[in-house]
Amino acid sequence: GPVASLPSDVLHTSSWRTLQPVIDRDRCTRCNFCWEFCPDDCFDLDAEGYPVVKLLYCKGCGICATECPPHAIWMVAET
């Protein structure tokens, strides 16, 4: 049968987020735990394999920062 689709802006959650993740590439080991544990699929990997946050979809839950073994992710106040 027919499949309903939602406009992509319906899935954007950044308007009510209070914290956002910031990645320290100097500490990042490219383990991809942030990518694996994020419940909202907010991470892409750049050409070098480093995580990049897709802020439009991030809810600011902080799971990425909690699960990061080298503590390369900080949650900072939304500006």
SEFIZA-3560 file (N, C-alpha, C; in Angstrom, 3 decimals):
REM SEFIZA-3560
<numar><xx>0.811</xx><yy>-1.182</yy><zz>0.000</zz><atom>N</atom></numar>
<numar><xx>0.000</xx><yy>0.000</yy><zz>0.000</zz><atom>CA</atom></numar>
<numar><xx>0.857</xx><yy>1.249</yy><zz>0.000</zz><atom>C</atom></numar>
<numar><xx>0.202</xx><yy>2.376</yy><zz>0.088</zz><atom>N</atom></numar>
<numar><xx>0.920</xx><yy>3.654</yy><zz>0.079</zz><atom>CA</atom></numar>
<numar><xx>1.771</xx><yy>3.834</yy><zz>1.332</zz><atom>C</atom></numar>
<numar><xx>2.852</xx><yy>4.523</yy><zz>1.159</zz><atom>N</atom></numar>
<numar><xx>3.768</xx><yy>4.800</yy><zz>2.262</zz><atom>CA</atom></numar>
<numar><xx>3.769</xx><yy>6.303</yy><zz>2.508</zz><atom>C</atom></numar>
<numar><xx>3.492</xx><yy>6.686</yy><zz>3.740</zz><atom>N</atom></numar>
<numar><xx>3.496</xx><yy>8.112</yy><zz>4.089</zz><atom>CA</atom></numar>
<numar><xx>4.921</xx><yy>8.584</yy><zz>4.286</zz><atom>C</atom></numar>
<numar><xx>5.179</xx><yy>9.798</yy><zz>3.907</zz><atom>N</atom></numar>
<numar><xx>6.502</xx><yy>10.369</yy><zz>4.147</zz><atom>CA</atom></numar>
<numar><xx>6.334</xx><yy>11.711</yy><zz>4.836</zz><atom>C</atom></numar>
<numar><xx>7.331</xx><yy>12.080</yy><zz>5.600</zz><atom>N</atom></numar>
<numar><xx>7.318</xx><yy>13.347</yy><zz>6.318</zz><atom>CA</atom></numar>
<numar><xx>8.326</xx><yy>14.290</yy><zz>5.690</zz><atom>C</atom></numar>
<numar><xx>8.008</xx><yy>15.581</yy><zz>5.649</zz><atom>N</atom></numar>
<numar><xx>9.028</xx><yy>16.520</yy><zz>5.187</zz><atom>CA</atom></numar>
<numar><xx>10.229</xx><yy>16.457</yy><zz>6.120</zz><atom>C</atom></numar>
<numar><xx>11.409</xx><yy>16.633</yy><zz>5.582</zz><atom>N</atom></numar>
<numar><xx>12.618</xx><yy>16.473</yy><zz>6.395</zz><atom>CA</atom></numar>
<numar><xx>12.673</xx><yy>17.444</yy><zz>7.563</zz><atom>C</atom></numar>
<numar><xx>12.061</xx><yy>18.627</yy><zz>7.437</zz><atom>N</atom></numar>
<numar><xx>12.134</xx><yy>19.582</yy><zz>8.542</zz><atom>CA</atom></numar>
<numar><xx>11.317</xx><yy>19.148</yy><zz>9.754</zz><atom>C</atom></numar>
<numar><xx>10.404</xx><yy>18.203</yy><zz>9.589</zz><atom>N</atom></numar>
<numar><xx>9.643</xx><yy>17.675</yy><zz>10.718</zz><atom>CA</atom></numar>
<numar><xx>10.567</xx><yy>16.921</yy><zz>11.671</zz><atom>C</atom></numar>
<numar><xx>11.617</xx><yy>16.332</yy><zz>11.148</zz><atom>N</atom></numar>
<numar><xx>12.538</xx><yy>15.532</yy><zz>11.947</zz><atom>CA</atom></numar>
<numar><xx>13.643</xx><yy>16.360</yy><zz>12.601</zz><atom>C</atom></numar>
<numar><xx>13.740</xx><yy>17.634</yy><zz>12.250</zz><atom>N</atom></numar>
<numar><xx>14.761</xx><yy>18.498</yy><zz>12.847</zz><atom>CA</atom></numar>
<numar><xx>14.403</xx><yy>18.764</yy><zz>14.303</zz><atom>C</atom></numar>
<numar><xx>15.347</xx><yy>18.555</yy><zz>15.188</zz><atom>N</atom></numar>
<numar><xx>15.086</xx><yy>18.728</yy><zz>16.622</zz><atom>CA</atom></numar>
<numar><xx>15.922</xx><yy>19.833</yy><zz>17.240</zz><atom>C</atom></numar>
<numar><xx>16.704</xx><yy>20.493</yy><zz>16.440</zz><atom>N</atom></numar>
<numar><xx>17.651</xx><yy>21.457</yy><zz>16.994</zz><atom>CA</atom></numar>
<numar><xx>16.989</xx><yy>22.679</yy><zz>17.622</zz><atom>C</atom></numar>
<numar><xx>15.744</xx><yy>22.956</yy><zz>17.314</zz><atom>N</atom></numar>
<numar><xx>15.112</xx><yy>24.174</yy><zz>17.827</zz><atom>CA</atom></numar>
<numar><xx>14.895</xx><yy>24.144</yy><zz>19.337</zz><atom>C</atom></numar>
<numar><xx>14.807</xx><yy>22.977</yy><zz>19.955</zz><atom>N</atom></numar>
<numar><xx>14.581</xx><yy>22.910</yy><zz>21.399</zz><atom>CA</atom></numar>
<numar><xx>15.751</xx><yy>22.316</yy><zz>22.180</zz><atom>C</atom></numar>
<numar><xx>16.840</xx><yy>22.030</yy><zz>21.519</zz><atom>N</atom></numar>
<numar><xx>18.022</xx><yy>21.473</yy><zz>22.187</zz><atom>CA</atom></numar>
<numar><xx>18.672</xx><yy>22.549</yy><zz>23.068</zz><atom>C</atom></numar>
<numar><xx>19.153</xx><yy>22.175</yy><zz>24.250</zz><atom>N</atom></numar>
<numar><xx>19.838</xx><yy>23.126</yy><zz>25.136</zz><atom>CA</atom></numar>
<numar><xx>21.343</xx><yy>22.885</yy><zz>25.199</zz><atom>C</atom></numar>
<numar><xx>21.782</xx><yy>21.663</yy><zz>24.887</zz><atom>N</atom></numar>
<numar><xx>23.205</xx><yy>21.324</yy><zz>24.853</zz><atom>CA</atom></numar>
<numar><xx>23.541</xx><yy>20.723</yy><zz>23.501</zz><atom>C</atom></numar>
<numar><xx>24.760</xx><yy>20.958</yy><zz>23.055</zz><atom>N</atom></numar>
<numar><xx>25.204</xx><yy>20.346</yy><zz>21.807</zz><atom>CA</atom></numar>
<numar><xx>26.598</xx><yy>19.762</yy><zz>21.978</zz><atom>C</atom></numar>
<numar><xx>26.891</xx><yy>18.665</yy><zz>21.256</zz><atom>N</atom></numar>
<numar><xx>28.208</xx><yy>18.044</yy><zz>21.370</zz><atom>CA</atom></numar>
<numar><xx>29.269</xx><yy>18.795</yy><zz>20.568</zz><atom>C</atom></numar>
<numar><xx>30.446</xx><yy>18.867</yy><zz>21.148</zz><atom>N</atom></numar>
<numar><xx>31.615</xx><yy>19.429</yy><zz>20.473</zz><atom>CA</atom></numar>
<numar><xx>32.699</xx><yy>18.365</yy><zz>20.529</zz><atom>C</atom></numar>
<numar><xx>33.321</xx><yy>18.096</yy><zz>19.391</zz><atom>N</atom></numar>
<numar><xx>34.323</xx><yy>17.028</yy><zz>19.290</zz><atom>CA</atom></numar>
<numar><xx>35.724</xx><yy>17.618</yy><zz>19.240</zz><atom>C</atom></numar>
<numar><xx>36.600</xx><yy>17.107</yy><zz>20.084</zz><atom>N</atom></numar>
<numar><xx>38.013</xx><yy>17.491</yy><zz>20.093</zz><atom>CA</atom></numar>
<numar><xx>38.762</xx><yy>16.481</yy><zz>19.226</zz><atom>C</atom></numar>
<numar><xx>39.099</xx><yy>16.878</yy><zz>18.010</zz><atom>N</atom></numar>
<numar><xx>39.766</xx><yy>15.960</yy><zz>17.075</zz><atom>CA</atom></numar>
<numar><xx>41.135</xx><yy>15.515</yy><zz>17.575</zz><atom>C</atom></numar>
<numar><xx>41.767</xx><yy>16.307</yy><zz>18.425</zz><atom>N</atom></numar>
<numar><xx>43.076</xx><yy>15.913</yy><zz>18.958</zz><atom>CA</atom></numar>
<numar><xx>42.963</xx><yy>14.721</yy><zz>19.905</zz><atom>C</atom></numar>
<numar><xx>41.827</xx><yy>14.593</yy><zz>20.566</zz><atom>N</atom></numar>
<numar><xx>41.621</xx><yy>13.471</yy><zz>21.495</zz><atom>CA</atom></numar>
<numar><xx>40.886</xx><yy>12.302</yy><zz>20.837</zz><atom>C</atom></numar>
<numar><xx>40.176</xx><yy>12.573</yy><zz>19.760</zz><atom>N</atom></numar>
<numar><xx>39.357</xx><yy>11.554</yy><zz>19.100</zz><atom>CA</atom></numar>
<numar><xx>40.235</xx><yy>10.446</yy><zz>18.513</zz><atom>C</atom></numar>
<numar><xx>39.861</xx><yy>9.201</yy><zz>18.795</zz><atom>N</atom></numar>
<numar><xx>40.598</xx><yy>8.041</yy><zz>18.271</zz><atom>CA</atom></numar>
<numar><xx>39.875</xx><yy>7.391</yy><zz>17.093</zz><atom>C</atom></numar>
<numar><xx>38.787</xx><yy>8.003</yy><zz>16.653</zz><atom>N</atom></numar>
<numar><xx>37.968</xx><yy>7.492</yy><zz>15.543</zz><atom>CA</atom></numar>
<numar><xx>37.422</xx><yy>6.095</yy><zz>15.833</zz><atom>C</atom></numar>
<numar><xx>37.042</xx><yy>5.863</yy><zz>17.083</zz><atom>N</atom></numar>
<numar><xx>36.484</xx><yy>4.560</yy><zz>17.471</zz><atom>CA</atom></numar>
<numar><xx>35.045</xx><yy>4.400</yy><zz>16.981</zz><atom>C</atom></numar>
<numar><xx>34.392</xx><yy>5.518</yy><zz>16.674</zz><atom>N</atom></numar>
<numar><xx>33.013</xx><yy>5.548</yy><zz>16.170</zz><atom>CA</atom></numar>
<numar><xx>31.967</xx><yy>5.153</yy><zz>17.202</zz><atom>C</atom></numar>
<numar><xx>32.314</xx><yy>5.143</yy><zz>18.485</zz><atom>N</atom></numar>
<numar><xx>31.312</xx><yy>4.856</yy><zz>19.515</zz><atom>CA</atom></numar>
<numar><xx>30.189</xx><yy>5.890</yy><zz>19.467</zz><atom>C</atom></numar>
<numar><xx>30.529</xx><yy>7.158</yy><zz>19.224</zz><atom>N</atom></numar>
<numar><xx>29.502</xx><yy>8.202</yy><zz>19.152</zz><atom>CA</atom></numar>
<numar><xx>28.489</xx><yy>7.861</yy><zz>18.064</zz><atom>C</atom></numar>
<numar><xx>28.980</xx><yy>7.455</yy><zz>16.926</zz><atom>N</atom></numar>
<numar><xx>28.134</xx><yy>7.076</yy><zz>15.786</zz><atom>CA</atom></numar>
<numar><xx>27.279</xx><yy>5.855</yy><zz>16.131</zz><atom>C</atom></numar>
<numar><xx>27.881</xx><yy>4.876</yy><zz>16.793</zz><atom>N</atom></numar>
<numar><xx>27.166</xx><yy>3.645</yy><zz>17.128</zz><atom>CA</atom></numar>
<numar><xx>26.100</xx><yy>3.846</yy><zz>18.201</zz><atom>C</atom></numar>
<numar><xx>26.373</xx><yy>4.681</yy><zz>19.202</zz><atom>N</atom></numar>
<numar><xx>25.468</xx><yy>4.830</yy><zz>20.334</zz><atom>CA</atom></numar>
<numar><xx>24.415</xx><yy>5.921</yy><zz>20.161</zz><atom>C</atom></numar>
<numar><xx>24.580</xx><yy>6.812</yy><zz>19.217</zz><atom>N</atom></numar>
<numar><xx>23.627</xx><yy>7.914</yy><zz>19.041</zz><atom>CA</atom></numar>
<numar><xx>22.253</xx><yy>7.377</yy><zz>18.648</zz><atom>C</atom></numar>
<numar><xx>21.221</xx><yy>7.652</yy><zz>19.458</zz><atom>N</atom></numar>
<numar><xx>19.888</xx><yy>7.139</yy><zz>19.149</zz><atom>CA</atom></numar>
<numar><xx>19.209</xx><yy>7.861</yy><zz>17.988</zz><atom>C</atom></numar>
<numar><xx>19.777</xx><yy>8.982</yy><zz>17.545</zz><atom>N</atom></numar>
<numar><xx>19.142</xx><yy>9.768</yy><zz>16.489</zz><atom>CA</atom></numar>
<numar><xx>19.966</xx><yy>9.873</yy><zz>15.216</zz><atom>C</atom></numar>
<numar><xx>20.984</xx><yy>9.030</yy><zz>15.089</zz><atom>N</atom></numar>
<numar><xx>21.809</xx><yy>8.998</yy><zz>13.877</zz><atom>CA</atom></numar>
<numar><xx>22.339</xx><yy>10.391</yy><zz>13.520</zz><atom>C</atom></numar>
<numar><xx>22.916</xx><yy>11.058</yy><zz>14.505</zz><atom>N</atom></numar>
<numar><xx>23.382</xx><yy>12.436</yy><zz>14.337</zz><atom>CA</atom></numar>
<numar><xx>24.828</xx><yy>12.565</yy><zz>13.894</zz><atom>C</atom></numar>
<numar><xx>25.472</xx><yy>11.459</yy><zz>13.596</zz><atom>N</atom></numar>
<numar><xx>26.881</xx><yy>11.530</yy><zz>13.233</zz><atom>CA</atom></numar>
<numar><xx>27.132</xx><yy>11.001</yy><zz>11.829</zz><atom>C</atom></numar>
<numar><xx>27.955</xx><yy>11.724</yy><zz>11.108</zz><atom>N</atom></numar>
<numar><xx>28.532</xx><yy>11.266</yy><zz>9.848</zz><atom>CA</atom></numar>
<numar><xx>30.025</xx><yy>11.165</yy><zz>10.100</zz><atom>C</atom></numar>
<numar><xx>30.730</xx><yy>10.540</yy><zz>9.189</zz><atom>N</atom></numar>
<numar><xx>32.190</xx><yy>10.484</yy><zz>9.269</zz><atom>CA</atom></numar>
<numar><xx>32.761</xx><yy>11.285</yy><zz>8.117</zz><atom>C</atom></numar>
<numar><xx>33.785</xx><yy>12.096</yy><zz>8.397</zz><atom>N</atom></numar>
<numar><xx>34.411</xx><yy>12.863</yy><zz>7.328</zz><atom>CA</atom></numar>
<numar><xx>35.371</xx><yy>11.976</yy><zz>6.543</zz><atom>C</atom></numar>
<numar><xx>36.052</xx><yy>12.539</yy><zz>5.578</zz><atom>N</atom></numar>
<numar><xx>36.946</xx><yy>11.774</yy><zz>4.698</zz><atom>CA</atom></numar>
<numar><xx>38.077</xx><yy>11.093</yy><zz>5.457</zz><atom>C</atom></numar>
<numar><xx>38.438</xx><yy>11.622</yy><zz>6.625</zz><atom>N</atom></numar>
<numar><xx>39.512</xx><yy>11.039</yy><zz>7.432</zz><atom>CA</atom></numar>
<numar><xx>38.989</xx><yy>10.084</yy><zz>8.497</zz><atom>C</atom></numar>
<numar><xx>37.672</xx><yy>9.881</yy><zz>8.540</zz><atom>N</atom></numar>
<numar><xx>37.083</xx><yy>8.967</yy><zz>9.514</zz><atom>CA</atom></numar>
<numar><xx>36.724</xx><yy>9.596</yy><zz>10.844</zz><atom>C</atom></numar>
<numar><xx>36.829</xx><yy>10.926</yy><zz>10.944</zz><atom>N</atom></numar>
<numar><xx>36.448</xx><yy>11.614</yy><zz>12.173</zz><atom>CA</atom></numar>
<numar><xx>34.944</xx><yy>11.879</yy><zz>12.173</zz><atom>C</atom></numar>
<numar><xx>34.316</xx><yy>11.811</yy><zz>13.344</zz><atom>N</atom></numar>
<numar><xx>32.883</xx><yy>12.079</yy><zz>13.413</zz><atom>CA</atom></numar>
<numar><xx>32.571</xx><yy>13.561</yy><zz>13.221</zz><atom>C</atom></numar>
<numar><xx>31.449</xx><yy>13.811</yy><zz>12.561</zz><atom>N</atom></numar>
<numar><xx>30.924</xx><yy>15.154</yy><zz>12.351</zz><atom>CA</atom></numar>
<numar><xx>29.472</xx><yy>15.132</yy><zz>12.824</zz><atom>C</atom></numar>
<numar><xx>29.094</xx><yy>16.073</yy><zz>13.662</zz><atom>N</atom></numar>
<numar><xx>27.741</xx><yy>16.109</yy><zz>14.220</zz><atom>CA</atom></numar>
<numar><xx>26.773</xx><yy>16.752</yy><zz>13.230</zz><atom>C</atom></numar>
<numar><xx>25.640</xx><yy>16.092</yy><zz>13.007</zz><atom>N</atom></numar>
<numar><xx>24.551</xx><yy>16.670</yy><zz>12.215</zz><atom>CA</atom></numar>
<numar><xx>23.614</xx><yy>17.355</yy><zz>13.218</zz><atom>C</atom></numar>
<numar><xx>23.866</xx><yy>18.628</yy><zz>13.486</zz><atom>N</atom></numar>
<numar><xx>23.161</xx><yy>19.335</yy><zz>14.551</zz><atom>CA</atom></numar>
<numar><xx>21.661</xx><yy>19.476</yy><zz>14.316</zz><atom>C</atom></numar>
<numar><xx>21.211</xx><yy>19.410</yy><zz>13.072</zz><atom>N</atom></numar>
<numar><xx>19.771</xx><yy>19.520</yy><zz>12.819</zz><atom>CA</atom></numar>
<numar><xx>18.981</xx><yy>18.391</yy><zz>13.458</zz><atom>C</atom></numar>
<numar><xx>19.629</xx><yy>17.262</yy><zz>13.698</zz><atom>N</atom></numar>
<numar><xx>18.928</xx><yy>16.097</yy><zz>14.230</zz><atom>CA</atom></numar>
<numar><xx>19.313</xx><yy>15.764</yy><zz>15.670</zz><atom>C</atom></numar>
<numar><xx>20.287</xx><yy>16.462</yy><zz>16.212</zz><atom>N</atom></numar>
<numar><xx>20.776</xx><yy>16.194</yy><zz>17.569</zz><atom>CA</atom></numar>
<numar><xx>19.806</xx><yy>16.742</yy><zz>18.607</zz><atom>C</atom></numar>
<numar><xx>19.455</xx><yy>15.904</yy><zz>19.576</zz><atom>N</atom></numar>
<numar><xx>18.574</xx><yy>16.325</yy><zz>20.666</zz><atom>CA</atom></numar>
<numar><xx>19.363</xx><yy>16.801</yy><zz>21.887</zz><atom>C</atom></numar>
<numar><xx>20.680</xx><yy>16.638</yy><zz>21.859</zz><atom>N</atom></numar>
<numar><xx>21.502</xx><yy>17.077</yy><zz>22.982</zz><atom>CA</atom></numar>
<numar><xx>21.446</xx><yy>16.152</yy><zz>24.176</zz><atom>C</atom></numar>
<numar><xx>21.194</xx><yy>14.870</yy><zz>23.946</zz><atom>N</atom></numar>
<numar><xx>21.028</xx><yy>13.913</yy><zz>25.052</zz><atom>CA</atom></numar>
<numar><xx>22.340</xx><yy>13.613</yy><zz>25.775</zz><atom>C</atom></numar>
<numar><xx>23.481</xx><yy>13.743</yy><zz>25.083</zz><atom>N</atom></numar>
<numar><xx>24.779</xx><yy>13.527</yy><zz>25.711</zz><atom>CA</atom></numar>
<numar><xx>25.261</xx><yy>12.091</yy><zz>25.747</zz><atom>C</atom></numar>
<numar><xx>24.525</xx><yy>11.172</yy><zz>25.139</zz><atom>N</atom></numar>
<numar><xx>24.965</xx><yy>9.772</yy><zz>25.118</zz><atom>CA</atom></numar>
<numar><xx>26.325</xx><yy>9.659</yy><zz>24.431</zz><atom>C</atom></numar>
<numar><xx>26.533</xx><yy>10.417</yy><zz>23.379</zz><atom>N</atom></numar>
<numar><xx>27.812</xx><yy>10.372</yy><zz>22.661</zz><atom>CA</atom></numar>
<numar><xx>28.970</xx><yy>10.731</yy><zz>23.591</zz><atom>C</atom></numar>
<numar><xx>28.794</xx><yy>11.785</yy><zz>24.385</zz><atom>N</atom></numar>
<numar><xx>29.847</xx><yy>12.217</yy><zz>25.311</zz><atom>CA</atom></numar>
<numar><xx>30.079</xx><yy>11.188</yy><zz>26.408</zz><atom>C</atom></numar>
<numar><xx>29.009</xx><yy>10.580</yy><zz>26.883</zz><atom>N</atom></numar>
<numar><xx>29.118</xx><yy>9.569</yy><zz>27.939</zz><atom>CA</atom></numar>
<numar><xx>29.845</xx><yy>8.327</yy><zz>27.456</zz><atom>C</atom></numar>
<numar><xx>29.590</xx><yy>7.922</yy><zz>26.227</zz><atom>N</atom></numar>
<numar><xx>30.157</xx><yy>6.684</yy><zz>25.687</zz><atom>CA</atom></numar>
<numar><xx>31.528</xx><yy>6.851</yy><zz>25.043</zz><atom>C</atom></numar>
<numar><xx>32.011</xx><yy>8.064</yy><zz>24.900</zz><atom>N</atom></numar>
<numar><xx>33.292</xx><yy>8.323</yy><zz>24.224</zz><atom>CA</atom></numar>
<numar><xx>34.469</xx><yy>7.891</yy><zz>25.103</zz><atom>C</atom></numar>
<numar><xx>35.187</xx><yy>6.799</yy><zz>24.737</zz><atom>N</atom></numar>
<numar><xx>36.289</xx><yy>6.304</yy><zz>25.577</zz><atom>CA</atom></numar>
<numar><xx>37.404</xx><yy>7.326</yy><zz>25.838</zz><atom>C</atom></numar>
<numar><xx>37.843</xx><yy>8.115</yy><zz>24.828</zz><atom>N</atom></numar>
<numar><xx>38.918</xx><yy>9.070</yy><zz>25.121</zz><atom>CA</atom></numar>
<numar><xx>38.413</xx><yy>10.420</yy><zz>25.639</zz><atom>C</atom></numar>
<numar><xx>37.095</xx><yy>10.520</yy><zz>25.917</zz><atom>N</atom></numar>
<numar><xx>36.498</xx><yy>11.766</yy><zz>26.413</zz><atom>CA</atom></numar>
<numar><xx>36.788</xx><yy>12.928</yy><zz>25.464</zz><atom>C</atom></numar>
<numar><xx>36.547</xx><yy>12.687</yy><zz>24.178</zz><atom>N</atom></numar>
<numar><xx>36.801</xx><yy>13.689</yy><zz>23.147</zz><atom>CA</atom></numar>
<numar><xx>35.556</xx><yy>14.501</yy><zz>22.798</zz><atom>C</atom></numar>
<numar><xx>34.442</xx><yy>14.235</yy><zz>23.482</zz><atom>N</atom></numar>
<numar><xx>33.200</xx><yy>14.961</yy><zz>23.206</zz><atom>CA</atom></numar>
<numar><xx>32.736</xx><yy>15.644</yy><zz>24.480</zz><atom>C</atom></numar>
<numar><xx>32.456</xx><yy>16.934</yy><zz>24.359</zz><atom>N</atom></numar>
<numar><xx>31.901</xx><yy>17.715</yy><zz>25.460</zz><atom>CA</atom></numar>
<numar><xx>30.532</xx><yy>18.211</yy><zz>25.048</zz><atom>C</atom></numar>
<numar><xx>29.648</xx><yy>18.295</yy><zz>26.025</zz><atom>N</atom></numar>
<numar><xx>28.338</xx><yy>18.898</yy><zz>25.798</zz><atom>CA</atom></numar>
<numar><xx>28.427</xx><yy>20.347</yy><zz>26.271</zz><atom>C</atom></numar>
<numar><xx>28.143</xx><yy>21.275</yy><zz>25.366</zz><atom>N</atom></numar>
<numar><xx>28.229</xx><yy>22.698</yy><zz>25.687</zz><atom>CA</atom></numar>
<numar><xx>26.860</xx><yy>23.342</yy><zz>25.501</zz><atom>C</atom></numar>
<numar><xx>26.644</xx><yy>24.446</yy><zz>26.192</zz><atom>N</atom></numar>
<numar><xx>25.377</xx><yy>25.161</yy><zz>26.097</zz><atom>CA</atom></numar>
<numar><xx>25.142</xx><yy>25.640</yy><zz>24.672</zz><atom>C</atom></numar>
<numar><xx>23.911</xx><yy>25.498</yy><zz>24.241</zz><atom>N</atom></numar>
<numar><xx>23.504</xx><yy>25.975</yy><zz>22.920</zz><atom>CA</atom></numar>
<numar><xx>23.647</xx><yy>27.493</yy><zz>22.879</zz><atom>C</atom></numar>
<numar><xx>24.163</xx><yy>28.013</yy><zz>21.792</zz><atom>N</atom></numar>
<numar><xx>24.334</xx><yy>29.473</yy><zz>21.682</zz><atom>CA</atom></numar>
<numar><xx>23.298</xx><yy>30.083</yy><zz>20.779</zz><atom>C</atom></numar>
//
